[in-house]
Amino acid sequence: MIREPSQALCKLCLLVFSLVFLFSVPVRAQGTPVDLELVLAVDSSSSVTAEEFDLQMQGIANAFRHSAVVAAIEAAGDLGIAVALVQWSDNRRQFLAIDWMHLTDAESAEAFAEEIDATPRFVIGGGTAIGGAMSFSTRLIDRNDYAGRRKVIDISGDGRANQGNQPEDERDKAVAAGFTINGLAILNEDFLVDRYYLYNVIGGTGAFLVTAEDFQDFQEAILRKLIQEISGVPLAALHPLLEEHLAQGPARPAAAGSPWGP
């Protein structure tokens, strides 16, 4: 004789099934939805002089004032992008220089550029721990108040890692967690550092590398890099309107002495 399962047993089975389902479904990220979460990780190690550091920061600020970058941000619609800026050197020195800001239009992009203009150098000197910069940046994204469709870390620097965890190990962990790491290699100290970045630093969906011959060239390189990162497509495939914006120059007058100004 086959007995019908008791009501208590049915409830227990339902509870077990619910718990299995609950713990088998990934936890959804909480926070304000954005198209992109982007960390700009700026090299501040001993190889970077005060002038070279200023050129990096000025280049990033000018890029966010550029009409092509503004167009890329606005193309994300109401979602916009979330951006933070980190200064880094050795394995003990990473500093959140500009906390997360939500950019949706020219006005918010200008506000971010003004924050960059007003930000001093918090990290001065030290070795080059690219792996440390990566792990610090992934934690910033994991713990912020945004939920991005894409999560990108932008590492710029002029040298190879000489301390801390190996960059390729940190990169592989980040890529496995859904991050993309792009690189901007500055060739003034080591003309082969771009190959090092190619094989040991960049990784993830759509990852790419941009090179600059020196820190003066950085300003043009970071502009093109940001357009590609924010738009999410290669420069060669950009919408003609975006290419037109790029040809027109900055959205508003740049500071005197900048590569976009007189």
JOCOR-V325417 format. One record per residue. N is the residue number from 0. RES is the residue in three letters. SS is DSSP state (2 for helix, 1 for strand, 0 for the rest). PSI is psi in whole degrees, 0 to 359 (* if undefined). Layout:
# JOCOR-V325417
N_RES_SS_PSI ; N_RES_SS_PSI
This chain:
# JOCOR-V325417
0_MET_0_127 ; 1_ILE_0_123 ; 2_ARG_0_146 ; 3_GLU_0_140 ; 4_PRO_0_143 ; 5_SER_0_161 ; 6_GLN_2_322 ; 7_ALA_2_320 ; 8_LEU_2_320 ; 9_CYS_2_317 ; 10_LYS_2_320 ; 11_LEU_2_316 ; 12_CYS_2_319 ; 13_LEU_2_320 ; 14_LEU_2_315 ; 15_VAL_2_316 ; 16_PHE_2_319 ; 17_SER_2_318 ; 18_LEU_2_318 ; 19_VAL_2_316 ; 20_PHE_2_317 ; 21_LEU_2_314 ; 22_PHE_2_351 ; 23_SER_2_345 ; 24_VAL_0_127 ; 25_PRO_0_142 ; 26_VAL_0_127 ; 27_ARG_0_140 ; 28_ALA_0_138 ; 29_GLN_0_150 ; 30_GLY_0_178 ; 31_THR_1_124 ; 32_PRO_1_134 ; 33_VAL_1_162 ; 34_ASP_1_326 ; 35_LEU_1_135 ; 36_GLU_1_120 ; 37_LEU_1_124 ; 38_VAL_1_123 ; 39_LEU_1_108 ; 40_ALA_1_108 ; 41_VAL_1_126 ; 42_ASP_1_124 ; 43_SER_0_25 ; 44_SER_0_180 ; 45_SER_0_334 ; 46_SER_0_349 ; 47_VAL_0_113 ; 48_THR_0_170 ; 49_ALA_2_318 ; 50_GLU_2_318 ; 51_GLU_2_322 ; 52_PHE_2_316 ; 53_ASP_2_323 ; 54_LEU_2_322 ; 55_GLN_2_309 ; 56_MET_2_319 ; 57_GLN_2_321 ; 58_GLY_2_319 ; 59_ILE_2_316 ; 60_ALA_2_313 ; 61_ASN_2_324 ; 62_ALA_2_320 ; 63_PHE_2_347 ; 64_ARG_2_351 ; 65_HIS_1_141 ; 66_SER_2_327 ; 67_ALA_2_321 ; 68_VAL_2_317 ; 69_VAL_2_318 ; 70_ALA_2_321 ; 71_ALA_2_319 ; 72_ILE_2_314 ; 73_GLU_2_335 ; 74_ALA_0_341 ; 75_ALA_0_354 ; 76_GLY_0_214 ; 77_ASP_0_337 ; 78_LEU_0_314 ; 79_GLY_0_197 ; 80_ILE_1_156 ; 81_ALA_1_131 ; 82_VAL_1_141 ; 83_ALA_1_157 ; 84_LEU_1_131 ; 85_VAL_1_139 ; 86_GLN_1_138 ; 87_TRP_1_154 ; 88_SER_0_259 ; 89_ASP_0_183 ; 90_ASN_0_345 ; 91_ARG_0_0 ; 92_ARG_0_93 ; 93_GLN_1_136 ; 94_PHE_1_129 ; 95_LEU_1_94 ; 96_ALA_1_324 ; 97_ILE_1_118 ; 98_ASP_1_170 ; 99_TRP_1_133 ; 100_MET_1_144 ; 101_HIS_1_116 ; 102_LEU_1_129 ; 103_THR_0_344 ; 104_ASP_0_186 ; 105_ALA_2_322 ; 106_GLU_2_314 ; 107_SER_2_328 ; 108_ALA_2_321 ; 109_GLU_2_321 ; 110_ALA_2_321 ; 111_PHE_2_318 ; 112_ALA_2_321 ; 113_GLU_2_325 ; 114_GLU_2_318 ; 115_ILE_2_314 ; 116_ASP_2_325 ; 117_ALA_0_359 ; 118_THR_0_123 ; 119_PRO_0_179 ; 120_ARG_0_110 ; 121_PHE_0_330 ; 122_VAL_0_118 ; 123_ILE_0_116 ; 124_GLY_0_179 ; 125_GLY_0_171 ; 126_GLY_0_193 ; 127_THR_0_100 ; 128_ALA_0_83 ; 129_ILE_2_322 ; 130_GLY_2_321 ; 131_GLY_2_321 ; 132_ALA_2_322 ; 133_MET_2_310 ; 134_SER_2_322 ; 135_PHE_2_318 ; 136_SER_2_322 ; 137_THR_2_322 ; 138_ARG_2_322 ; 139_LEU_2_318 ; 140_ILE_2_318 ; 141_ASP_2_329 ; 142_ARG_0_6 ; 143_ASN_0_185 ; 144_ASP_0_26 ; 145_TYR_1_156 ; 146_ALA_1_99 ; 147_GLY_1_144 ; 148_ARG_1_326 ; 149_ARG_1_146 ; 150_LYS_1_114 ; 151_VAL_1_137 ; 152_ILE_1_127 ; 153_ASP_1_105 ; 154_ILE_1_122 ; 155_SER_1_144 ; 156_GLY_1_169 ; 157_ASP_0_13 ; 158_GLY_0_170 ; 159_ARG_0_157 ; 160_ALA_0_135 ; 161_ASN_0_11 ; 162_GLN_0_169 ; 163_GLY_0_188 ; 164_ASN_0_149 ; 165_GLN_0_133 ; 166_PRO_2_322 ; 167_GLU_2_328 ; 168_ASP_2_315 ; 169_GLU_2_322 ; 170_ARG_2_314 ; 171_ASP_2_322 ; 172_LYS_2_317 ; 173_ALA_2_317 ; 174_VAL_2_319 ; 175_ALA_2_334 ; 176_ALA_0_4 ; 177_GLY_0_10 ; 178_PHE_0_157 ; 179_THR_1_136 ; 180_ILE_1_119 ; 181_ASN_1_159 ; 182_GLY_1_149 ; 183_LEU_1_105 ; 184_ALA_1_125 ; 185_ILE_1_122 ; 186_LEU_0_10 ; 187_ASN_0_329 ; 188_GLU_0_324 ; 189_ASP_0_109 ; 190_PHE_0_355 ; 191_LEU_0_9 ; 192_VAL_2_337 ; 193_ASP_2_323 ; 194_ARG_2_323 ; 195_TYR_2_314 ; 196_TYR_2_322 ; 197_LEU_2_317 ; 198_TYR_2_340 ; 199_ASN_2_349 ; 200_VAL_0_303 ; 201_ILE_0_153 ; 202_GLY_1_163 ; 203_GLY_0_175 ; 204_THR_0_123 ; 205_GLY_0_14 ; 206_ALA_0_145 ; 207_PHE_0_165 ; 208_LEU_1_135 ; 209_VAL_1_143 ; 210_THR_1_151 ; 211_ALA_1_134 ; 212_GLU_0_325 ; 213_ASP_0_185 ; 214_PHE_0_334 ; 215_GLN_0_320 ; 216_ASP_0_343 ; 217_PHE_2_323 ; 218_GLN_2_321 ; 219_GLU_2_322 ; 220_ALA_2_316 ; 221_ILE_2_329 ; 222_LEU_2_308 ; 223_ARG_2_324 ; 224_LYS_2_315 ; 225_LEU_2_322 ; 226_ILE_2_314 ; 227_GLN_2_318 ; 228_GLU_2_315 ; 229_ILE_2_319 ; 230_SER_2_332 ; 231_GLY_0_12 ; 232_VAL_0_154 ; 233_PRO_0_150 ; 234_LEU_2_324 ; 235_ALA_2_337 ; 236_ALA_2_10 ; 237_LEU_0_149 ; 238_HIS_0_140 ; 239_PRO_2_326 ; 240_LEU_2_322 ; 241_LEU_2_320 ; 242_GLU_2_323 ; 243_GLU_2_318 ; 244_HIS_2_318 ; 245_LEU_2_321 ; 246_ALA_2_334 ; 247_GLN_2_337 ; 248_GLY_0_196 ; 249_PRO_1_157 ; 250_ALA_0_334 ; 251_ARG_0_165 ; 252_PRO_0_136 ; 253_ALA_0_167 ; 254_ALA_0_150 ; 255_ALA_0_137 ; 256_GLY_0_355 ; 257_SER_0_162 ; 258_PRO_0_347 ; 259_TRP_0_349 ; 260_GLY_0_191 ; 261_PRO_0_*
